[in-house]
């Protein structure tokens, strides 16, 4: 029987009672949580404005029917089943969200913005859900826009109808864009200055700007989930991780907190992240598997754990198998806290791949807070998979260094050194840690009272390693703050100056005896990101020039002349109108440009000034416009000391004596920490016909810890696009038999690693799942950062 449009909505109401229902989205209610109700993504962020379906500013065409219920925004909903029926809404702002219902009877809508078709949206849902985010666009230029939604009259093969409805529009109002010049002043309303001002290293400041190749900065794409953590996982995709909050990208009827971002198409795929990965760390293992470690409970004063179905993230290990195809439909996060977890709670921990391909998990706090202290500090180190070091039997190992560096010591800076030891910096101190013998060698204190770890956040890099000097390591620490970390928050000002210092030390006996060598950046920075380029140059970007990291908890050896290495030459076209403050990230991509994302100095998504930022920017060095070398064929794996052959095409003008091969780890980036970032120059020789490059792998896992890497050919200072390669034998990290005395061993999962099996061991006998669950709901701890 066919019913006219005027009668179809009567049938909707008639069948409503038979539709599938569900409780809180994953059915998990932590002890002590509020009574859960069905979760809805509808959320009006601070700085946004909602218009429900009955607003006089919303206009309808065709037959629409009103429905009324307390479960609708403003108690009203408008629906239609008529083909070509439409709704339009004109607004002023930078973003728009459409909320409505989903179920089996919903069909396909066409969305137009400013008269242009932008999306075909299938509103079908296998489960009936209300107040769902159906469509969003946060990439609009500030100004007046019109969204129009048209019922196409079509449906997918599973749908039983062509329903289209509107519950509400939410407008991101935004503001007129401001370009931040290199000499801008300090805003008084926040604790940091917005800054997206890139700087290079080993460039000469005095070069005239006329006819100089230009850097460019463009904005394209939105991340869908806020980019608190960022890692390149394949030639086509980046992993983005966030905390639990009201992100616009949804999955299974709730906000997504992780996503895969397509570097080519800018599409995003949501991931099933079960627990709160708030301020977690991550690394790739020797077999290419990625782990994301730690987190926090959901902040109770802001959003209830029951609302989100929260699993406490403090001991979480989230696993992403290698996923190198452009089609990532089968790629997802795995986590199971009953089977796989770390030994102790960690929030703001650093995760580092070390010389045997396993992960070292360093420091952090036992629960949420702001400045670390004796009650929250977790001054220990542990490993994944577990190791029996110093009689620990796989459990956490005490670190005197992490006790001595309170209070500003969260997210310690760490790099694996070419002798297999580990450099660690926290607060104003640094050490070299021999993890195999569990011994610490303290280094000279960082000069001038500068603190470099959260919340006085600086950034750091291990400078490029070269066989020319036997891979002698040199560390560079940039930015941070000299604010006294024993002050209470109310005595710290948003106008306290950041540090402009870059301190460098060569980590051999002579260099350590010489101490830190200090030079000045062109301006001070707190929360900066330092990104290595394949050329060996460094870009410092993001952050601010005053304040410290957080949510507004406060009031109101040198090879050339030091200063000459810093330059903005050619960067006139690379200034941004997007503030990149706390929780912003940047990374080199396989293409050779720099991906810049994030910024969210807010407890939850916010659209006020310095709100949650989803837009992505792309900083392109001048070499992006030059004729570039091409790697046409490369093996998937390169063992240590092994010679491989790369088929290459070099620019006609390339000088054979000026060709380098850069092996890079692009790192796991969060909170200005680029722990695994690495560049190792490889020994290489070019064939007489200039078409084959023979490359020798790094000498050992000390020089380049086994795991994924990227090879770039650099000819006359111009790099190729990077190709991914697995360095080492491709096997999973070793498991210490001694550690198994405290662990229950069983086969969990098979992971791709050059067709070899990795066995993960779990279920610590001497640790409890989510040990700090009882801390939830304590108001004094809910200002988590």
Secondary structure as GFF3:
##gff-version 3
##sequence-region A 1 785
A	DSSP	alpha_helix	5	15	.	.	.	ID=ss1
A	DSSP	three_ten_helix	16	18	.	.	.	ID=ss2
A	DSSP	beta_strand	48	52	.	.	.	ID=ss3
A	DSSP	beta_strand	58	61	.	.	.	ID=ss4
A	DSSP	beta_strand	65	68	.	.	.	ID=ss5
A	DSSP	three_ten_helix	73	75	.	.	.	ID=ss6
A	DSSP	beta_strand	76	80	.	.	.	ID=ss7
A	DSSP	beta_strand	86	93	.	.	.	ID=ss8
A	DSSP	beta_strand	95	102	.	.	.	ID=ss9
A	DSSP	beta_strand	108	113	.	.	.	ID=ss10
A	DSSP	beta_strand	116	122	.	.	.	ID=ss11
A	DSSP	beta_strand	129	137	.	.	.	ID=ss12
A	DSSP	beta_strand	143	151	.	.	.	ID=ss13
A	DSSP	beta_strand	164	166	.	.	.	ID=ss14
A	DSSP	beta_strand	168	172	.	.	.	ID=ss15
A	DSSP	beta_strand	216	222	.	.	.	ID=ss16
A	DSSP	beta_strand	229	232	.	.	.	ID=ss17
A	DSSP	beta_strand	237	241	.	.	.	ID=ss18
A	DSSP	beta_strand	250	251	.	.	.	ID=ss19
A	DSSP	beta_strand	254	255	.	.	.	ID=ss20
A	DSSP	beta_strand	258	262	.	.	.	ID=ss21
A	DSSP	beta_strand	268	270	.	.	.	ID=ss22
A	DSSP	beta_strand	281	284	.	.	.	ID=ss23
A	DSSP	beta_strand	290	293	.	.	.	ID=ss24
A	DSSP	alpha_helix	305	308	.	.	.	ID=ss25
A	DSSP	beta_strand	317	320	.	.	.	ID=ss26
A	DSSP	beta_strand	333	334	.	.	.	ID=ss27
A	DSSP	beta_strand	350	353	.	.	.	ID=ss28
A	DSSP	beta_strand	359	362	.	.	.	ID=ss29
A	DSSP	beta_strand	380	384	.	.	.	ID=ss30
A	DSSP	beta_strand	397	398	.	.	.	ID=ss31
A	DSSP	alpha_helix	400	404	.	.	.	ID=ss32
A	DSSP	beta_strand	413	416	.	.	.	ID=ss33
A	DSSP	beta_strand	422	426	.	.	.	ID=ss34
A	DSSP	beta_strand	429	434	.	.	.	ID=ss35
A	DSSP	beta_strand	439	442	.	.	.	ID=ss36
A	DSSP	three_ten_helix	447	449	.	.	.	ID=ss37
A	DSSP	beta_strand	458	462	.	.	.	ID=ss38
A	DSSP	three_ten_helix	467	469	.	.	.	ID=ss39
A	DSSP	beta_strand	474	479	.	.	.	ID=ss40
A	DSSP	three_ten_helix	489	491	.	.	.	ID=ss41
A	DSSP	beta_strand	499	506	.	.	.	ID=ss42
A	DSSP	alpha_helix	509	514	.	.	.	ID=ss43
A	DSSP	beta_strand	517	525	.	.	.	ID=ss44
A	DSSP	beta_strand	529	532	.	.	.	ID=ss45
A	DSSP	beta_strand	538	541	.	.	.	ID=ss46
A	DSSP	three_ten_helix	563	565	.	.	.	ID=ss47
A	DSSP	beta_strand	584	588	.	.	.	ID=ss48
A	DSSP	beta_strand	594	598	.	.	.	ID=ss49
A	DSSP	beta_strand	615	620	.	.	.	ID=ss50
A	DSSP	three_ten_helix	622	625	.	.	.	ID=ss51
A	DSSP	beta_strand	630	633	.	.	.	ID=ss52
A	DSSP	beta_strand	637	638	.	.	.	ID=ss53
A	DSSP	beta_strand	643	649	.	.	.	ID=ss54
A	DSSP	three_ten_helix	656	658	.	.	.	ID=ss55
A	DSSP	beta_strand	659	665	.	.	.	ID=ss56
A	DSSP	beta_strand	668	670	.	.	.	ID=ss57
A	DSSP	beta_strand	673	674	.	.	.	ID=ss58
A	DSSP	beta_strand	678	686	.	.	.	ID=ss59
A	DSSP	beta_strand	692	696	.	.	.	ID=ss60
A	DSSP	beta_strand	707	715	.	.	.	ID=ss61
A	DSSP	beta_strand	718	719	.	.	.	ID=ss62
A	DSSP	beta_strand	723	727	.	.	.	ID=ss63
A	DSSP	three_ten_helix	737	742	.	.	.	ID=ss64
A	DSSP	beta_strand	743	744	.	.	.	ID=ss65
A	DSSP	beta_strand	762	764	.	.	.	ID=ss66
A	DSSP	three_ten_helix	773	775	.	.	.	ID=ss67
A	DSSP	three_ten_helix	779	781	.	.	.	ID=ss68
###
